[in-house]
Amino acid sequence: MSEPLIYEISVPGRMGANLPDVDVPQAALPAAFVRDDVNLPEVSELQVIRHFTNLSHLNYAIDIGFYPLGSCTMKYNPRINEDVARLPGFGQLHPLTNEEGTQGALAVMHQLQEWLAEISGFDAVSLQPAAGAQGEFAGILIIRKYHRERGDTNRTKILVPNSAHGTNPATVTMAGLSVVELPSDEDGNVDMNALRAACDETVAGMMITVPSTLGLFDRNIREIIQAVHDCGGLMYMDGANMNSLLGFVKPGELGFDVMHYNLHKTFSTPHGGGGPGSGPVAVNEKLKPYLPGPVVEMVEAASDDEDAPLYGLRMPENSIGRLKVFHGNFGMHSRAYTYIRTYGGEGLRNVARHAVLNANYVRAKLQDDYTIPYNRLCGHEFVIEGRFEDAPDVHALDISKRLMDFGIHPPTNYFPLIVPEALLIEPTETEDKQTLDTFIDAMKQIAREAHENPALLKEAPHVTPVAPRSLRSRYCTNDHRP
Ligand SMILES: Cc1ncc(COP(=O)(O)O)c(C=O)c1O
């Protein structure tokens, strides 16, 4: 039964609140503050509760269904992470508590720094940044400071492939440097000729997303790193997609100088709309002094098995500064710590194996129904074209809208920009084969419908509360429910 709209059940004079008698002298409000044209519904408390509870049921979430939103890694967040983050000693710890009173939390942060360094092959990590994009910002500021401190002030350009995540060029611009866009070759790799032509003494570095937003691991990554280093630039890896590399590729060992993680993508801490996330930044030895701080260090090792080490907070010597109040988002650190600890080394390798296997399984199953522009072994995600030669009116958006009729969240639309009508699909490692098959069947049915009955896609979604032909759920038709 669909609920009536709250404005329709409004009854003049009905009250949801029970206000106490006034116990102070009454005074008239200034006339400018008193309005009678706001037209608020007059409803009871129960009606308000039902209204908001019904609204909350309209939300879509990873805990409700499949969410193949490419580049966002909407994967299941294990509940044990939540249990640990809510332990009173962690969840209720006041950020102003002194170091002596926060030894447990500092130990967690220190261990996380060490694990993230180990997993990425870098020498040091700062947990300060509060999101992937802020981790990028930290990394580019580090590169900028490194060159400036050496008096190399001509280095103002950052090379960014056109298959990069959108935050990469935005970060470069925010850091006051300029973006030089590099084209991709027909295989989806960076165009090596364009790269070599761009490498000169004005290059501060290169920022490359690995795997790229095409879901591809650049086959020439070693040559790219070499070319940029040869001209005196530093290499930044956007490591937000580390879920496809865990345990198989260590960017620090490949030759990268700096990288950020997205804890919410790789280590399953919840997404927060760019808000309460975490984007730790990892660097090699020569960039260590520039890390944002404070970082956690072990002040005194344990003297024996009974003893515990002593931890403290320290600002790196030449730090780019502080990026976040207190110590970053500790709630994310304790969740990521739990995730890494639960999986262990081999478990994390399995995360990467399954992320890559799942994406390639779906890609292979859809290749006869959709155009896949760079159809080779992909990482954790892949991109298809949401268009058909014989159905010119059908766009990626229509396919996405129709998917909603199947109870599936649409993939990322129109990104990456270098693929026309792009649909970027990331199944993630946490989905089982049955779920993937349900998605594949839905996508195949939609491709058939696009050829045979495109109107079905154009007019979709048919079963959601907000539909193109109606703004109200109860007017939506169920006729086209799959
Ligand atoms: C490859 C890549 N880089 C950077 C970001 C930006 O991260 P955030 O949204 O945490 O700022 C994302 C976000 O999903 C990403 O996928």
The ligand as an SDF file (V2000), in Angstrom:
LIG
                    3D

 16 16  0  0  0  0  0  0  0  0999 V2000
   40.4560    6.5740   -8.8920 C   0  0  0  0  0  0  0  0  0  0  0  0
   39.9140    7.5430   -7.8730 C   0  0  0  0  0  0  0  0  0  0  0  0
   40.6790    8.5780   -7.4730 N   0  0  0  0  0  0  0  0  0  0  0  0
   40.2380    9.4600   -6.5720 C   0  0  0  0  0  0  0  0  0  0  0  0
   38.9900    9.3620   -6.0060 C   0  0  0  0  0  0  0  0  0  0  0  0
   38.5370   10.4230   -5.0490 C   0  0  0  0  0  0  0  0  0  0  0  0
   38.3000    9.9050   -3.7780 O   0  0  0  0  0  0  0  0  0  0  0  0
   37.2900   10.6210   -2.7610 P   0  0  0  0  0  0  0  0  0  0  0  0
   35.9260   10.4730   -3.3220 O   0  0  0  0  0  0  0  0  0  0  0  0
   37.4820    9.8750   -1.4770 O   0  0  0  0  0  0  0  0  0  0  0  0
   37.7170   12.0470   -2.6390 O   0  0  0  0  0  0  0  0  0  0  0  0
   38.1600    8.2890   -6.3660 C   0  0  0  0  0  0  0  0  0  0  0  0
   36.8100    8.1440   -5.7760 C   0  0  0  0  0  0  0  0  0  0  0  0
   36.1320    7.2060   -5.8750 O   0  0  0  0  0  0  0  0  0  0  0  0
   38.6400    7.3580   -7.3160 C   0  0  0  0  0  0  0  0  0  0  0  0
   37.8950    6.3340   -7.7210 O   0  0  0  0  0  0  0  0  0  0  0  0
  1  2  1  0
  2  3  1  0
  2 15  2  0
  3  4  2  0
  4  5  1  0
  5  6  1  0
  5 12  2  0
  6  7  1  0
  7  8  1  0
  8  9  2  0
  8 10  1  0
  8 11  1  0
 12 13  1  0
 12 15  1  0
 13 14  2  0
 15 16  1  0
M  END
$$$$
